[in-house]
Amino acid sequence: MFASVRDDLRATLDEIREAGLFKPERVIGTPQSASVHVTAGGTPGDVLNFCANNYLGLADHPEVVAAAKDALDRWGYGMASVRFICGTQDVHKELEARLSAFLGQEDTILYSSCFDANGGVFETLLGAEDAVISDALNHASIIDGIRLSKARRHRYANRDLADLEKQLQDTQDARRRLIVTDGVFSMDGYVAPLREICDLADRYDAMVMVDDSHAVGFVGPGGRGTPELHGVMDRVDIITGTLGKALGGASGGYVAARAEIVALLRQRSRPYLFSNSLAPVIAAASLKVLDLLESAGDLREKLRANTELFRTSMTEAGFEILPGDHAIAPVMIGDAAEAGRMAELLLERGVYVIGFSYPVVPLGAARIRVQLSAAHSTADVERAVAAFVDARKELKG
């Protein structure tokens, strides 16, 4: 049977390559940092890393690494169980409490990833008599999570409040309504208008859910994310997020929400009930990250300065950067093959970035998503801009 399937799969892979959409994996031989060593999948050597979610540079922070080592001795390597059987340690409960306090929510539940967190919310909370209203550019994990539920599905254009209100008007017969949005849209760096979304939710008696994976740790005065940025921490009902980006960059996710929501997720959320517990070493290291965030104002300021320098310099050099002030700075290319070639030329010049194309972004909107970090020096940012300029010259001939 597989012989015929193999031919079909090979043909599909060939089509992906011919369209310039194939996504090779590059292998690095060092810890995640502002500079990494590529060992395979590209020109080997030390390169500046401008494509990681390591926004605050904590992925290899000495105190985080030390906390992880200590946790191995104290808590062991893994739980070999799900939470409700014998997979809950003190360190899991402590992290949930700390996240709740940090995010201003009543309770928090840990998942093995934010993808699983988003996959476990909708099916648990919403039934056929309910409606979910989702931003058109929400993350794939939200889209997949919604598909698992029986709720009526509605979509509004990205950050379009008039369209959102129309969807709310069209769903007034639903028992429950949940508006869901990314806090920061990962391919564009755009920030959701949460205050206005909460205003509409109050007017139409709907709940609000925010996936704040690309914001928690560095957006907002205290790094508490887009709800803090917009002054609506007490008005958002559900916050999902990851421990795998600014909060140390390992893995793991969470849902921070009203107490009753979290309590029901513990009883009914399938990814939580049927997945192994978050590794205790990650939970313990994440607690150290939260300690560091209390005095991370200098890191957030460095990230802001690096972001402003890159966005301003690239614009002055004639590149099209999607507007905004987030550390995600998409350099628009348009053609998928050209974006891939540009990324290769940049790697040859010691700058590691990735070209994004369909289906990750719309057809004809290929880009190189540059992500700044507090770990980058001013010289690193200036070198990246110079590499873009030089690569463009070669690409255009």
N, C-alpha and C positions, 0 to 999 in steps of 0.2 A: 504493500500500500504506500509506504513512504517514498518509494522511488518516483511515483508520479507527483507526489506532494513536493518532493525536493526540487523537481524541475520548475514547478510553479513558484516556489519560494525564491529560487535563484533568479528567475525572470523578474520577480518583483524587486529584488535587490539590485539587479542590473538597471531597472527603470529608475530607481532612487539615485543611483550613481550618475546615470546619464543626465538626469535633471539637475545635477549639482546639489542634491539635497542629502547626500550621505553624510553621516555624522561620525567621523572617526574619534576614537578615544585616545587621548594622549596620556602617557604614564609619567608620573613624577616620582622622584626617588628621595624626596625630602619632606619634612613637615610642611603643612599649609602655612604660608607666610607671604609677605609682600614680594619676596623673591623665592623661586623654586627651581629645582633642577629637573629638566625634562629628560627622561631616559628612553622613551619610545613614543612613536606616533607623531614625530616631528623632528626638527633639527635638534640633536642632543645638546644640552648645555644649560647654563644658568640663565633664567629669564625673569623679567618683572611680571608679576601675576596681577592682571587687571580684569579677571573674570570670576573671582571667588566671591562668595557671600560673607566674607570675613570682614565685615564692615568696621569693627572696632579693633581688629588685629589680635583677638583673644584666642585664636585657634591653637597657637603655640606659646601662649603666655606662661611664664615659669610658674606662677602661683596656681594656675589652672592645671598644669601638668603635674605639679606636686600634689595637689588635692586628689587627682586621679590615681596617682601611685599609692597614696595613703588609703584610698578607698578600696583598692584591690586587697590590701592586707586586712582591712577591717570587715568588708562586706563580701569579698569573693568576686569571682568573675561574672557569673550570671545566675539567674534565679531558677531556670529550668522549670518554670511554671507560669501560669497566668495569675493575675492579681487575686482573684477570689478564692483560689485553692490554697497555695502557699507561696504566693509571689509578691507579697507586700512586706517591705522592711520599713524601719523607722525613717530611713533616708528618703523613701518615696513620699511618705506622708509629710515630712518636713519640706520637701521641695514643693509639693502641692500647696502647702500653707504659705510659703514664701512667695510663690507666683501669685496667689490670690491677693496677698497684701500689696505686692508690687503693682499689679494691674488694677487694683481697686475693685475686685470682684469678690463674691461671697464664698466661692469654692472653686477648686481646680481639679481636673482629672488628667492624668498622664496617659499618653499613647506612644506607640513605638515610632510614630512619625506624624507630622501634621497631615500628610495625605490620609493616614488612617483616622486621624481626628475628624477631618472633614467628611470622610467616608462613613463615620459612625453617628453623625449628628442628625441628619435629615430623616433617615428611616426611623430613628427612635422617636423623634418629636412630632413628626407630621404624618397624617394619614390621608386617605382619599378625599376627605372633606376639607382639607387644608390647602393652602397655596404658598408656594415659595416664589419670590420675585428676585431674580438674580441679575447682576450687572453683566453685560454682554462680554466683557473682557476678564471675567473672573478666572481664577486658576483652574487648571484641569481637575484638581482634586475636588473642588467644589462642584464642578460640572458632573463628575462621576458620582459624587455623593448624592446629588439631587436625583440622578438616574435610579439610584437604589430605592428611593422612596416612592410611595404611591401618590404623593401630593401633586396637585396641578402645578404645571411649570410655566412661569412667565419670565420674560426677559426684557430688560430695558437697556437702551443705548448707553454706552459708556459715560457715566457721570452726568447723564441727561435727566435732570430733576423733573422736567415737564413730562417726559416719557415715564419716569417712575411713578409720578402722580396718576397718570392715566392707568397704569397697571393696578395701582391701589384702588382706583375707582372701579375698575372692571372686576375686582375680586372681593367686593364687599359682602358677597354671600358666603365667603369661606368661614369656617369655624376659627381657624388660626391663620395668620399671615406672617411670614418671615421674610424680611428684606435681607439679602446677603450681598456683601461686597468685599473685595480686597481693600485693605487699608492703603496699600501702595501696589499699583499694577506693575508686575514684575518685568514685562517687556518694554514698558514705556516710561516708568518712573513717575507716573502721574499719581497724585494723592486724591483719594475719594473725599467728596464734600460731606463729611460726616455730620456736621451741625445741621445742615439743611436736610439730610436724610433722616436724622432723628426728629426734626420738626415735622416732616411728613409722616413719620411713623406715629408720632403723638396724635396728629390730626386724624389719622385713619386707623388708629388702634392696632398697630402692627409691631412685631418684635424686630430688633436689629441684630444682625450677626456680622462680625468683621473678622476676616483672616488678616492678621497683622504681621505676617511672617517677615516682610521686608521693612519693618518699622521698629519693632520692639527692641529696645536696647540703645537706640540712637536718635529716634524721632521724638520730638516733644522736649520740653525743658528738663525733665528728669529721665528721658529715655523710655517713657512708658508707652510710646507709640502714638498712632494717629488719634485715638480717643483723647489722650492728654493734649495733643497738639490743638485739637478743636474744642477742648473744654467740655467734652461729653462723656467723661469716664463713668458717670453715674447714670447715663442714659442708654448705653449699649448693653444689650442683654447677654450676648455670647461673643467671646473673643477666642479665636483659635490662633495658634502660632507654633513656631518651631524652636527647638533648642539648637538647630543645625545651621543657623546663620550667625547673626551678631552675638548670640548667647553661647559662644564657644565653638560653634561649627561642627559638633559631633553628629548627633542624631536625636530623635525623639520629638514629640509634639505634645500639645495640651489643648484642653478646652477649659477656659476660665469663664464662669457664668453665674447666674442666679443659683442659689443652693438647690432648689428643686430640680432644675435642669440637670445639674451634675449628678444629683442622687438618682435620677431616672437613667442617665447614661451608664452609671455603674451597674444598673440592673439589666439593661436592655441593649446597650451598644455592642454590636457584634465584634468590631475590631478590638475593643477593649476586653471583652469576655473571652475571646478565642485566640489572643496573641500573647506571647510571652511578655513578662514585665520588662519595662525599660531597664537596661543593665545598671546595676547600682553604681558602677564607676561613673557613668554619665550623670546620674542623679546627683552624686556628691560633687562632681566637678561643676555642674550647673549651679549648685549652691555657692560655690566660690565665685563664679561669674556674677551672681547677684550681689555678692559682697563688693566686688570690684565696681559694679555699676553705681554704687552709692557715691563713689568719688571719681567717676569717669567723665566729668565735665570737660577735662582737657582733651580726652580722646574724641568726644563728640565735636569739640571745637576744631580739632585737627582734621577730622573727617569733613566738616563743613568747609574749611579753608581749601582742602585738596579738591573737593567737588567744585567749588567756585572757580579755582584756578584752571582746572581741566575744561570745564564748560566754556569759560570765557576765552581761553587760549584756542580751543578748537573752533569756536565760532569766528574768532578773528582770522583764523587760518582758512576760512571758507568752507568748513564742514557743516553739514546740517545736523544739529543736535535737537532732539525733541525738547521743548521748553520745560522748565522746572528747576528745582534746586535739590532734588534727591540725588543720592550717591549712585543711583542707576542712571547712566548717561548714554542713551542709545545714539550711536552714530549711524545715520540712515544712509544706506547704499542703494537699495531698490532691487537690483538683480541678485538672485540667490548665488549663482556661480561667482559673480564678482565679489560678493561678500565673503565667500569661502576663500577665494584667492587672496583678497586683502588680508584676511586673518593669517594665511600662510606666510605672506610677505612680512607681516608684523612679527611673526614668530622668528623668522630669519633675522630680524633686527632686534631680537631680545625682548619682545613684548608679547606676552601670552594673552590672547583674547580669542573669542569664539564668534563666528558668524552665525546668526540665527535666521532661519528661513522657514518657509511653509513646511509642515503645518503648525509650527510653533508660533509663527506670526503670519498675517495675511499674505497671500500671493502678491508679489510686486513690492512688498514692504520689508525686504531683507535688511538686516542691520547688523552692526557689531555692538553688542551690549557691553559697554565698559562699566566696571564697578570699582568705585574708589574705596580706599580703606584708610583708616587712621594710621596704619602701619607704613603707608607710603610716605616717603620724604618729598619735599618740594622738587628736588632733583629728579626723583622717579617720575613725577607727573610731567615735568618738562621734557624728560627723555621720551615718554610715551607720545606726547604731542609731536615731537620731532620725528619719531618713527612713523606716525600716521602720515605726516607730510611727505616723507621720503618714499613710503610705500605707495602713496597715491601717484607720485611721479612715475614710478616704474609701471604701475598698473595701467596708467593712461598712455604709456609709451612716449 
